[in-house]
């Protein structure tokens, strides 16, 4: 428990801590906003990027699977 005569100083200290936290939070938000405005190309948007070009892959040969020898012997 906090004695009643110390309440004003405790409340003053809590207020100071809250002001410092708010100031640090505002500064961080300002820095983030500034960095976003400075480099808009850092995060590409869907309207500015083109889809990737397809690769020119050589055609693949289709290979028919061999029938197992046991099935060949039955025919």
N, CA, C and O atoms as CSV, one atom per row, in Angstrom:
chain,resi,resn,atom,element,x,y,z
A,1,UNK,N,N,0.838,-1.186,0.000
A,1,UNK,CA,C,0.000,0.000,0.000
A,1,UNK,C,C,0.879,1.244,0.000
A,1,UNK,O,O,1.988,1.267,0.535
A,2,UNK,N,N,0.338,2.253,-0.615
A,2,UNK,CA,C,1.025,3.543,-0.666
A,2,UNK,C,C,0.376,4.447,0.385
A,2,UNK,O,O,-0.841,4.633,0.388
A,3,UNK,N,N,1.178,4.991,1.250
A,3,UNK,CA,C,0.605,5.900,2.267
A,3,UNK,C,C,0.019,7.148,1.596
A,3,UNK,O,O,0.541,7.601,0.578
A,4,UNK,N,N,-1.031,7.692,2.143
A,4,UNK,CA,C,-1.708,8.841,1.540
A,4,UNK,C,C,-0.796,10.043,1.308
A,4,UNK,O,O,-1.001,10.785,0.348
A,5,UNK,N,N,0.200,10.252,2.157
A,5,UNK,CA,C,1.061,11.429,1.983
A,5,UNK,C,C,2.008,11.269,0.792
A,5,UNK,O,O,2.556,12.259,0.308
A,6,UNK,N,N,2.213,10.025,0.307
A,6,UNK,CA,C,3.095,9.810,-0.848
A,6,UNK,C,C,2.329,9.726,-2.174
A,6,UNK,O,O,2.942,9.659,-3.239
A,7,UNK,N,N,0.999,9.729,-2.113
A,7,UNK,CA,C,0.193,9.622,-3.336
A,7,UNK,C,C,0.519,10.705,-4.369
A,7,UNK,O,O,0.663,10.375,-5.546
A,8,UNK,N,N,0.640,11.969,-3.991
A,8,UNK,CA,C,0.932,12.979,-5.009
A,8,UNK,C,C,2.240,12.723,-5.756
A,8,UNK,O,O,2.302,12.900,-6.973
A,9,UNK,N,N,3.280,12.311,-5.042
A,9,UNK,CA,C,4.559,12.078,-5.719
A,9,UNK,C,C,4.496,10.817,-6.595
A,9,UNK,O,O,5.115,10.772,-7.658
A,10,UNK,N,N,3.757,9.803,-6.158
A,10,UNK,CA,C,3.612,8.583,-6.955
A,10,UNK,C,C,2.826,8.891,-8.230
A,10,UNK,O,O,3.199,8.442,-9.313
A,11,UNK,N,N,1.761,9.641,-8.106
A,11,UNK,CA,C,0.954,10.001,-9.279
A,11,UNK,C,C,1.772,10.866,-10.234
A,11,UNK,O,O,1.662,10.716,-11.450
A,12,UNK,N,N,2.577,11.756,-9.704
A,12,UNK,CA,C,3.440,12.587,-10.540
A,12,UNK,C,C,4.449,11.726,-11.298
A,12,UNK,O,O,4.694,11.964,-12.481
A,13,UNK,N,N,5.031,10.743,-10.642
A,13,UNK,CA,C,5.991,9.843,-11.288
A,13,UNK,C,C,5.325,9.015,-12.382
A,13,UNK,O,O,5.895,8.824,-13.457
A,14,UNK,N,N,4.120,8.525,-12.107
A,14,UNK,CA,C,3.381,7.751,-13.113
A,14,UNK,C,C,3.066,8.628,-14.317
A,14,UNK,O,O,3.179,8.173,-15.455
A,15,UNK,N,N,2.677,9.863,-14.088
A,15,UNK,CA,C,2.400,10.794,-15.183
A,15,UNK,C,C,3.640,11.056,-16.026
A,15,UNK,O,O,3.557,11.127,-17.252
A,16,UNK,N,N,4.785,11.197,-15.375
A,16,UNK,CA,C,6.035,11.429,-16.097
A,16,UNK,C,C,6.376,10.236,-16.981
A,16,UNK,O,O,6.775,10.409,-18.133
A,17,UNK,N,N,6.222,9.031,-16.449
A,17,UNK,CA,C,6.500,7.819,-17.222
A,17,UNK,C,C,5.555,7.733,-18.424
A,17,UNK,O,O,5.989,7.401,-19.527
A,18,UNK,N,N,4.277,8.026,-18.221
A,18,UNK,CA,C,3.311,7.974,-19.321
A,18,UNK,C,C,3.653,8.998,-20.408
A,18,UNK,O,O,3.539,8.695,-21.596
A,19,UNK,N,N,4.074,10.217,-20.012
A,19,UNK,CA,C,4.474,11.230,-20.995
A,19,UNK,C,C,5.674,10.768,-21.808
A,19,UNK,O,O,5.720,10.963,-23.023
A,20,UNK,N,N,6.652,10.150,-21.131
A,20,UNK,CA,C,7.842,9.664,-21.827
A,20,UNK,C,C,7.488,8.544,-22.813
A,20,UNK,O,O,8.010,8.501,-23.927
A,21,UNK,N,N,6.604,7.646,-22.395
A,21,UNK,CA,C,6.172,6.569,-23.287
A,21,UNK,C,C,5.433,7.124,-24.506
A,21,UNK,O,O,5.665,6.679,-25.630
A,22,UNK,N,N,4.554,8.086,-24.286
A,22,UNK,CA,C,3.813,8.687,-25.397
A,22,UNK,C,C,4.770,9.394,-26.347
A,22,UNK,O,O,4.615,9.304,-27.565
A,23,UNK,N,N,5.752,10.094,-25.803
A,23,UNK,CA,C,6.727,10.795,-26.629
A,23,UNK,C,C,7.543,9.806,-27.469
A,23,UNK,O,O,7.765,10.035,-28.658
A,24,UNK,N,N,7.986,8.712,-26.851
A,24,UNK,CA,C,8.750,7.703,-27.586
A,24,UNK,C,C,7.890,7.055,-28.662
A,24,UNK,O,O,8.370,6.795,-29.765
A,25,UNK,N,N,6.641,6.796,-28.357
A,25,UNK,CA,C,5.727,6.199,-29.330
A,25,UNK,C,C,5.497,7.138,-30.511
A,25,UNK,O,O,5.512,6.705,-31.662
A,26,UNK,N,N,5.285,8.422,-30.228
A,26,UNK,CA,C,5.079,9.402,-31.304
A,26,UNK,C,C,6.322,9.528,-32.174
A,26,UNK,O,O,6.216,9.654,-33.394
A,27,UNK,N,N,7.491,9.495,-31.560
A,27,UNK,CA,C,8.740,9.601,-32.322
A,27,UNK,C,C,8.909,8.390,-33.242
A,27,UNK,O,O,9.311,8.532,-34.397
A,28,UNK,N,N,8.604,7.220,-32.730
A,28,UNK,CA,C,8.704,6.007,-33.538
A,28,UNK,C,C,7.723,6.047,-34.705
A,28,UNK,O,O,8.087,5.705,-35.830
A,29,UNK,N,N,6.506,6.453,-34.452
A,29,UNK,CA,C,5.497,6.556,-35.520
A,29,UNK,C,C,5.940,7.570,-36.579
A,29,UNK,O,O,5.750,7.339,-37.773
A,30,UNK,N,N,6.528,8.686,-36.149
A,30,UNK,CA,C,7.013,9.697,-37.079
A,30,UNK,C,C,8.133,9.132,-37.961
A,30,UNK,O,O,8.159,9.373,-39.168
A,31,UNK,N,N,9.059,8.379,-37.350
A,31,UNK,CA,C,10.159,7.782,-38.116
A,31,UNK,C,C,9.648,6.767,-39.131
A,31,UNK,O,O,10.143,6.707,-40.257
A,32,UNK,N,N,8.665,5.976,-38.739
A,32,UNK,CA,C,8.089,4.997,-39.663
A,32,UNK,C,C,7.411,5.706,-40.816
A,32,UNK,O,O,7.597,5.325,-41.972
A,33,UNK,N,N,6.628,6.731,-40.522
A,33,UNK,CA,C,5.936,7.477,-41.573
A,33,UNK,C,C,6.936,8.141,-42.519
A,33,UNK,O,O,6.730,8.144,-43.733
A,34,UNK,N,N,8.010,8.698,-41.978
A,34,UNK,CA,C,9.027,9.329,-42.819
A,34,UNK,C,C,9.707,8.319,-43.724
A,34,UNK,O,O,9.947,8.603,-44.897
A,35,UNK,N,N,10.022,7.139,-43.196
A,35,UNK,CA,C,10.698,6.140,-44.015
A,35,UNK,C,C,9.777,5.603,-45.101
A,35,UNK,O,O,10.245,5.256,-46.186
A,36,UNK,N,N,8.491,5.529,-44.835
A,36,UNK,CA,C,7.537,5.081,-45.858
A,36,UNK,C,C,7.441,6.125,-46.963
A,36,UNK,O,O,7.387,5.771,-48.141
A,37,UNK,N,N,7.420,7.394,-46.605
A,37,UNK,CA,C,7.320,8.457,-47.609
A,37,UNK,C,C,8.592,8.579,-48.429
A,37,UNK,O,O,8.526,8.940,-49.604
A,38,UNK,N,N,9.753,8.289,-47.843
A,38,UNK,CA,C,11.018,8.414,-48.551
A,38,UNK,C,C,11.212,7.309,-49.581
A,38,UNK,O,O,11.789,7.556,-50.640
A,39,UNK,N,N,10.746,6.108,-49.298
A,39,UNK,CA,C,10.977,4.994,-50.219
A,39,UNK,C,C,9.678,4.262,-50.538
A,39,UNK,O,O,9.432,3.180,-50.007
A,40,UNK,N,N,8.841,4.845,-51.406
A,40,UNK,CA,C,7.586,4.165,-51.749
A,40,UNK,C,C,7.815,2.918,-52.591
A,40,UNK,O,O,6.922,2.077,-52.689
A,41,UNK,N,N,9.008,2.776,-53.212
A,41,UNK,CA,C,9.273,1.597,-54.024
A,41,UNK,C,C,9.724,0.417,-53.179
A,41,UNK,O,O,9.917,-0.676,-53.711
A,42,UNK,N,N,9.894,0.605,-51.900
A,42,UNK,CA,C,10.333,-0.488,-51.042
A,42,UNK,C,C,9.269,-1.567,-50.935
A,42,UNK,O,O,9.593,-2.742,-50.763
A,43,UNK,N,N,7.997,-1.182,-51.035
A,43,UNK,CA,C,6.919,-2.155,-50.996
A,43,UNK,C,C,6.168,-2.088,-52.321
A,43,UNK,O,O,5.349,-1.188,-52.510
A,44,UNK,N,N,6.424,-3.017,-53.245
A,44,UNK,CA,C,5.777,-2.959,-54.549
A,44,UNK,C,C,4.278,-3.198,-54.435
A,44,UNK,O,O,3.821,-4.022,-53.643
A,45,UNK,N,N,3.536,-2.470,-55.233
A,45,UNK,CA,C,2.093,-2.660,-55.238
A,45,UNK,C,C,1.703,-3.487,-56.452
A,45,UNK,O,O,2.490,-3.651,-57.384
A,46,UNK,N,N,0.515,-3.990,-56.434
A,46,UNK,CA,C,0.056,-4.867,-57.514
A,46,UNK,C,C,-0.089,-4.101,-58.827
A,46,UNK,O,O,0.004,-4.703,-59.896
A,47,UNK,N,N,-0.313,-2.803,-58.772
A,47,UNK,CA,C,-0.522,-2.050,-60.003
A,47,UNK,C,C,0.787,-1.687,-60.687
A,47,UNK,O,O,0.780,-1.398,-61.884
A,48,UNK,N,N,1.890,-1.689,-59.990
A,48,UNK,CA,C,3.148,-1.276,-60.595
A,48,UNK,C,C,4.016,-2.446,-61.031
A,48,UNK,O,O,5.011,-2.243,-61.726
A,49,UNK,N,N,3.669,-3.647,-60.644
A,49,UNK,CA,C,4.494,-4.784,-61.011
A,49,UNK,C,C,3.823,-5.587,-62.111
A,49,UNK,O,O,2.597,-5.678,-62.175
A,50,UNK,N,N,4.634,-6.161,-62.964
A,50,UNK,CA,C,4.095,-7.012,-64.012
A,50,UNK,C,C,4.282,-8.458,-63.609
A,50,UNK,O,O,5.177,-8.776,-62.826
A,51,UNK,N,N,3.447,-9.338,-64.136
A,51,UNK,CA,C,3.596,-10.745,-63.762
A,51,UNK,C,C,4.900,-11.310,-64.314
A,51,UNK,O,O,5.410,-10.812,-65.318
A,52,UNK,N,N,5.435,-12.319,-63.689
A,52,UNK,CA,C,6.694,-12.880,-64.170
A,52,UNK,C,C,6.514,-13.522,-65.537
A,52,UNK,O,O,5.461,-14.079,-65.849
A,53,UNK,N,N,7.569,-13.431,-66.346
A,53,UNK,CA,C,7.509,-14.026,-67.675
A,53,UNK,C,C,7.667,-15.532,-67.548
A,53,UNK,O,O,8.408,-16.010,-66.688
A,54,UNK,N,N,6.974,-16.284,-68.400
A,54,UNK,CA,C,7.125,-17.737,-68.334
A,54,UNK,C,C,8.519,-18.140,-68.803
A,54,UNK,O,O,9.100,-17.501,-69.680
A,55,UNK,N,N,9.036,-19.183,-68.223
A,55,UNK,CA,C,10.343,-19.681,-68.595
A,55,UNK,C,C,10.243,-20.441,-69.914
A,55,UNK,O,O,9.245,-21.109,-70.182
A,56,UNK,N,N,11.276,-20.335,-70.724
A,56,UNK,CA,C,11.311,-21.084,-71.966
A,56,UNK,C,C,11.904,-22.456,-71.683
A,56,UNK,O,O,13.095,-22.690,-71.892
A,57,UNK,N,N,11.065,-23.345,-71.210
A,57,UNK,CA,C,11.523,-24.685,-70.862
A,57,UNK,C,C,11.408,-25.578,-72.088
A,57,UNK,O,O,10.446,-25.463,-72.847
A,58,UNK,N,N,12.377,-26.466,-72.292
A,58,UNK,CA,C,12.273,-27.384,-73.424
A,58,UNK,C,C,11.107,-28.340,-73.210
A,58,UNK,O,O,10.778,-28.675,-72.072
A,59,UNK,N,N,10.480,-28.782,-74.301
A,59,UNK,CA,C,9.352,-29.700,-74.134
A,59,UNK,C,C,9.828,-31.018,-73.530
A,59,UNK,O,O,10.909,-31.515,-73.844
A,60,UNK,N,N,9.011,-31.550,-72.680
A,60,UNK,CA,C,9.370,-32.804,-72.030
A,60,UNK,C,C,8.831,-33.974,-72.841
A,60,UNK,O,O,7.715,-33.926,-73.360
A,61,UNK,N,N,9.632,-35.018,-72.941
A,61,UNK,CA,C,9.200,-36.216,-73.661
A,61,UNK,C,C,8.256,-37.002,-72.770
A,61,UNK,O,O,8.459,-37.125,-71.562
A,62,UNK,N,N,7.224,-37.526,-73.398
A,62,UNK,CA,C,6.326,-38.387,-72.646
A,62,UNK,C,C,6.805,-39.819,-72.819
A,62,UNK,O,O,7.062,-40.266,-73.936
A,63,UNK,N,N,6.919,-40.505,-71.752
A,63,UNK,CA,C,7.403,-41.880,-71.762
A,63,UNK,C,C,6.271,-42.779,-71.313
A,63,UNK,O,O,5.702,-42.599,-70.236
A,64,UNK,N,N,5.949,-43.761,-72.164
A,64,UNK,CA,C,4.904,-44.711,-71.779
A,64,UNK,C,C,5.495,-45.693,-70.777
A,64,UNK,O,O,6.589,-46.219,-70.983
A,65,UNK,N,N,4.775,-45.933,-69.704
A,65,UNK,CA,C,5.289,-46.893,-68.731
A,65,UNK,C,C,5.264,-48.301,-69.307
A,65,UNK,O,O,4.331,-48.683,-70.014
A,66,UNK,N,N,6.282,-49.048,-69.001
A,66,UNK,CA,C,6.333,-50.432,-69.468
A,66,UNK,C,C,5.387,-51.274,-68.656
A,66,UNK,O,O,5.171,-51.040,-67.467
A,67,UNK,N,N,4.831,-52.256,-69.321
A,67,UNK,CA,C,3.973,-53.190,-68.609
A,67,UNK,C,C,4.863,-54.180,-67.882
A,67,UNK,O,O,5.870,-54.626,-68.432
A,68,UNK,N,N,4.519,-54.519,-66.693
A,68,UNK,CA,C,5.310,-55.520,-65.975
A,68,UNK,C,C,5.358,-56.831,-66.742
A,68,UNK,O,O,4.403,-57.181,-67.435
A,69,UNK,N,N,6.454,-57.551,-66.625
A,69,UNK,CA,C,6.643,-58.784,-67.379
A,69,UNK,C,C,5.576,-59.834,-67.043
A,69,UNK,O,O,5.239,-60.654,-67.897
A,70,UNK,N,N,5.054,-59.827,-65.849
A,70,UNK,CA,C,4.023,-60.794,-65.479
A,70,UNK,C,C,2.767,-60.572,-66.297
A,70,UNK,O,O,2.104,-61.541,-66.667
A,71,UNK,N,N,2.418,-59.333,-66.592
A,71,UNK,CA,C,1.229,-59.052,-67.404
A,71,UNK,C,C,1.492,-59.394,-68.864
A,71,UNK,O,O,0.580,-59.836,-69.562
A,72,UNK,N,N,2.707,-59.200,-69.336
A,72,UNK,CA,C,3.033,-59.531,-70.722
A,72,UNK,C,C,2.916,-61.028,-70.962
A,72,UNK,O,O,2.467,-61.454,-72.026
A,73,UNK,N,N,3.308,-61.815,-69.998
A,73,UNK,CA,C,3.288,-63.266,-70.148
A,73,UNK,C,C,1.877,-63.800,-70.177
A,73,UNK,O,O,1.633,-64.840,-70.789
A,74,UNK,N,N,0.941,-63.128,-69.541
A,74,UNK,CA,C,-0.455,-63.613,-69.486
A,74,UNK,C,C,-1.151,-63.386,-70.810
A,74,UNK,O,O,-2.132,-64.083,-71.074
A,75,UNK,N,N,-0.738,-62.492,-71.644
A,75,UNK,CA,C,-1.442,-62.182,-72.886
A,75,UNK,C,C,-1.060,-63.074,-73.978
A,75,UNK,O,O,-1.568,-62.940,-75.092
